[in-house]
Every structure is written in C-alpha cells, then in structure tokens.
Amino acid sequence: MSVRGALRRVLLAVTLPVALLATWWFASAGSTDFYLPPLETILEKFTEVWTPDRLRSDVVPSLLRLTAGYLLATAVGIALGLAVGTHRVLRDLLEPVLELLRAIPPPVLVPVIMLFAGIGDTMKIIVVASGCVWPILLNTVEGVRAVDAVLDDTCRSYGVTGASRLWHLVLPSASPQIVTGMRQALSIGIILMVISEMFAASNGLGFTIVQFQRSFAIPEMWSGVLLLGLLGFLLSLLFRFAENRVLAWYHGLRRAQRDS
C-alpha cells in the first residue's frame, strides 16, 4: 500500500471519532446538568483519576481477565468447532443443545457461575469465555463445512488424511471465518468483562465505574466510560494488525482476484 493510501485510510478512520468528540464538546459546553457534565470537565477528571497507579490496580487486572477468558473461549471454540464441523453425526447430536445454550444471554449466567466458581477471578474469566465462545464456535463450524470439495477430494486422492488434512487443508480454509468469529467475540468479551466486575469485585474497570456511579462522582464515572471506549478501540486496532499478519495470504489473494 502506498503512503498516500495509508494516509487516506488513517484520515477516514479518525474523521468520525474526531467529529463526534467535537460535537460532544460544543453540545455539552456550559452544561449545568449534574448527570451530563461538559466534556471539558470529564477530560479534566480523566487525567486526575486514571493515573499510572490506578491503571495498574484497576485496568491491568481487567485486561488480564479479558485475555484469559478470550483465549479460553478461542481454544474451546476452535477445537469444538473443528470436531462438530468435521463429523456430521456429532453435529446432528450437539446442534440442538448448542442452539439452546447459545440463546441464553451470558449476563444471566453470572449468578449461576458465581455459585460454582465463587466471586474471584475464575468466575470473571468463565463469564467472559461463556459469551466469547459462541461466535468463534459457530464461525469455525461454518468455515469447516465450507471447505472446497475439489481440494478435499484432492487431499483424499493423495492420501492426506487425519491430522495432516486438518492442518494443511481444513484450518487454512476455515481460518478467515474463524478470525471473523474471534473479532466478534472480542467486543462481546469487553462487555462481559465489565459486567462480571460489577458483581462482588474489589477491583477492575467495571467495579471502578460502578463505585463512581454509587458515590455520585458523575464526571469520574464518565471518564471511566471514555477509557473503556478507548481500550475497545485500541484492542480492535491490535486485533486488526494481528489479523493482517495471520491472514496476509488471504487478503493478498482477494486483492489479486479484485484486480484481475
């Protein structure tokens, strides 16, 4: 990609956030509403509240729980998705149960998970994993089922079966959809990270935002919401960078097909 193209993509990416912040700034300027303070006040509190010590004590634990739950969901979702997508009998057997479990909102399971896992970090990790696993699992199943039949027959003709077929054919073919599921799961994981920390927690970003709300520290609460949005944005950029590295072959193939 040329420098001009890269600059154009950066400008397109930041134009809307800058416009929204500018609109928020001018619309809230001079506001006397206790619950909707001016953005200027929120930004002042942001620098006061989110010091390095506060980031280390509240934000880092949240990110560690999110990472652990997300990685657990990724491992379970891909492994189970490969098994379900590969074996039709297993898919027919598990599909009704999976559809039932998928329909249950993960936040509803928080009290149930607390009964079995307690109120520590394990509970929060399981809550994150319980919501992240579904998009990864379902996209993996669909990716496995969409493997090109000609390539599959070619592998069988050359005796490429078992683990070799899984590694050299199924996973590469399904990887674009697996990554799509992982991208969807990341936003779900951030939401569940905050929700899990609102229940019987002693630290974390969700816990801190709720504490500000309960003590009527409204500008501080809004600063936490703003920080949460920034974290989501940065994690999305990090994921996109990793995706471009892992699926460089796929994006290159699509560009070649588009240009031909």
N, C-alpha and C positions, 0 to 999 in steps of 0.2 A: 504494500500500500504506500502511495506517495505521501510526502509530508503535507501537501495541500489536502489530500483526502483525510489524513489523520486529524488535521486541524478542523476540518469541516465536521467530522464526527464528534469531536470534543465540543465544538460550539453548539451543535444540535443537542448534545446530551445535557449541557448546563443551561441552555436558554430557558427552558420551562421552570427548573428549580429557582433560578435567579428571578424570573418574572413572578413566581408565586411568593417568594420571600419579599420582594419589593411591594407586591400588593398587600401582603400581611403587614409590612412595616407602616405603610401610609394609611391603611384602613384602621389599624389599631392605635395610631398616634393620637395621644391625648385622651385615650380611653380611661374612663373612671369606673368601669365595670370591674368589680372585685374578682370575678371569675374569668374575665378576658382582659388581662393586663396588656399594655403595649409590648410589642416585640422588643423594643429597646430595653425595657425592664427585664424581660426574660433573658436576653443576651447578657445583661449585666450579672444577673444571678447565675447564669451558666458558668461564667468564669470564676465566680465565687464558690459555687457548690462543687463543681467537678474538677477538683484539684487532683494531682497525681496520687495522693493518699486515698482519696475517695474512689478514684478509678481502680486502684489496686484492691481495695476492700470490697467493692460492690460490682464493678463491671467485669473484672477478670474472672471471679467465680461464675458469673452468668455465662460468659463465653466458654468457660471450661465445661459447664453442664451442657450447653448447647452443642459443643463439639462432640462430647461423649455420646449424647443421645442421637445426634445426627449420624455419627459413624456406626453406632449400633444398628440404627434403622437401615443404613445403607447395606451393611453386611447381611442382615436378615432379609431385607427386601430383595437384594440381588440373588442370594442363594435360593430362597423360596421361589422367586420368580423364574429362575432357570429350571428348577425342578417341575413347577406347575406348567410352564410353557413347553417343556420338552415331552412330558408324559401326559397323554390325553386322559388316561384313566384317573390319574391323580388330579387333573384339572376338573374333571366331572365330579370327583368326590369332594373336593375342597371348595369349589366355586360357591355353593350356597352359604357355607359358613363364612367365607371371606366377604361375601356381599353383606351378610348380616353384621359382621364386626365393623366393616368399613362405614356402615350407615350410622354407627354410634359416634356422636361428637366426642373427641378426646377430652375436652374440658369436663364433661360429665363423669369421666372415669377417674378424675383426680381424687375424690373422696374414697373410691374403691381401692385405688392404688395405695393410698395412704394407709389403709387397713393392713395391707400385706407388706408394704415396703417401708413403713414408718414415715417420718417427716424430714429425713435427711436428704442428702444429695442423690441417693439412689432413687427415691421417689421422683425427683425432678427429672432425672435422666430418663426414667421409664416413661414419664408423661411426654417428654419431647419425642422419644422414639416411637411411642404409640401413635402419634399423629404423622410423623415423617415417613413411616414405613409404607403407607398405602400408595402414595403416588409413585414411589420407587418400585414397589412390588408390581403394581398394575402395568406400568410402562415397561418393566422388564418382561412380563408375560407377553405383552403385545409385540415387543421387539423380537422375542424368540420365535413367536408364531409367524412373524413376517419375514423370516429368513428366506432368501431366494431359493426357489425349488431347484433351479438348474445347478446352482452352486452346491446345494445339498446332495443332489444326485452325483455330481462330480466327485465330491468327497467320498461318498459310498463306493463309487467305482474304483477309486484309488486306495480303498481300504482305510481311509481316515475316519476313525470312529472313536467313541468314548471320549476320554479327556482331550485328545488331540483335536477332535471335531469341535468340542466345546470351546477350546482355547483359540483355535485358528479360524473358525467359521462363525459359531453362534455368538460369542461375545463381541467380536468386531462388528457383526451385522446389527446386533441389538444395542450397541453402545450409544448411538445417537438418541434413542428413545430412553435408555437408562439415564443418560445425562439430563434429558428433559425432565424426567421424574425427580431427579436429585435437585434440579433447580426449583421445581415447585415445592419440594419438601423443605428447602431452606427457609422460605418465607413462613411456612407453617411452623417450623421449628422455632423461629424467633417469637412468634405469637405465643406458642406453648411454653417457651422459656419464661416469658413474663408472667403468664397465668399461673404456672407452677410455683413461682416465687411469691405469689400473693397469698399462698396457703402455708401457714406455720413456718415461715422462713425468718432468718435472722440477718441475712444479707442478700445482695443481688439487686439488679436494676429494678425488677418488678416490685420487690419489697420496699426499696427506697422511694419509688414513685407513690406507692400506697401510703407510706408514712408521711410524706409531704402532704398528700391529699387529706389525711385524717387530722393533721395538725393545721390545716388551712393555710399552708405555705404554698399558695397557688402559683406564683412565679417560679418557685423552685420545682413544683410538680411539672409545669410546662417545660422547664429546662430538661427534665428527665425524659419527657416525651420527645423533645427535639433530639436529644442524644440517642435515643432509641432509633429514630429515623435515620440519623447519620450512620449508626452502626449497621443498620439494614442496607443502606446504600453502599457502604464500604465492603460489606460481605458479598454483596451482589457483584461489585467490580472484581473482587478477588476470585469469585467463582467463575466469572466470565473469562478472566485471564487463564485460569486453570483449564477451563473448557476449550479455549482456543489452542492450548498446548496439546491436550489429550486428543482432541478431535481435529487436529490440523489436517490430517489426510482427508477427512470427510468434508471439511469446509473447502479445501482445495479442489476436491472432486466436484462439488456443487458449483464453484466458480468456473471451473473448466467447462462444465455442461451448460452453464448460463452463457458463457462467452462463445461457445461453438455454434 
